[in-house]
Amino acid sequence: MSRVRRTTFTMNLKFAVCLGTTLLVLSVSTFALDPEKQAALDRYKEPFTIYLAAIDELGTALGSAKTDADVIKAADKFCDEANKFVDDFNANKELFENSPVVKSMDDDADAKKAMEDYLESLKAKLEDARPVFDHLIKALNRDTNSTEFNRVRDRVAATFQRLQLIYS
């Protein structure tokens, strides 16, 4: 084997080992869970994916809003998606309420760790979203005499109340 080939082969091998190690470390909690527990965890995550996407879309829409109608449209769309999230979350809660798989996760250190890691990640993402909500509130409070702003402000407040009920 020539020196160039050997060097290239060694570099490719090192890259493959590093990539493989990185992927293993990043997904070790996934490999540690049995398929039923992983499916339950994935099902739990699905509504949050929708909600986080709705927050991102709201931030983008508010950032590019040129008119009051754009703000109202963005807020209405967010409320639609956030309410869908609440409905999906509640459906999952009912589905898994007495599930032996979910109950067994309490005694499984790997499952607990995977859930704790996910919840920490989720908490950070929601904290990062705070400026989006601050922007929404500021935009909706611009015109307190507008019936459309008042309608959307009430709708956003009702949506946030539904969101808070999830955590109580």
Helices and strands as residue ranges (DSSP letters): H 3-26, H 28-32, H 35-64, H 68-96, H 100-105, H 109-128, H 130-140, H 147-166
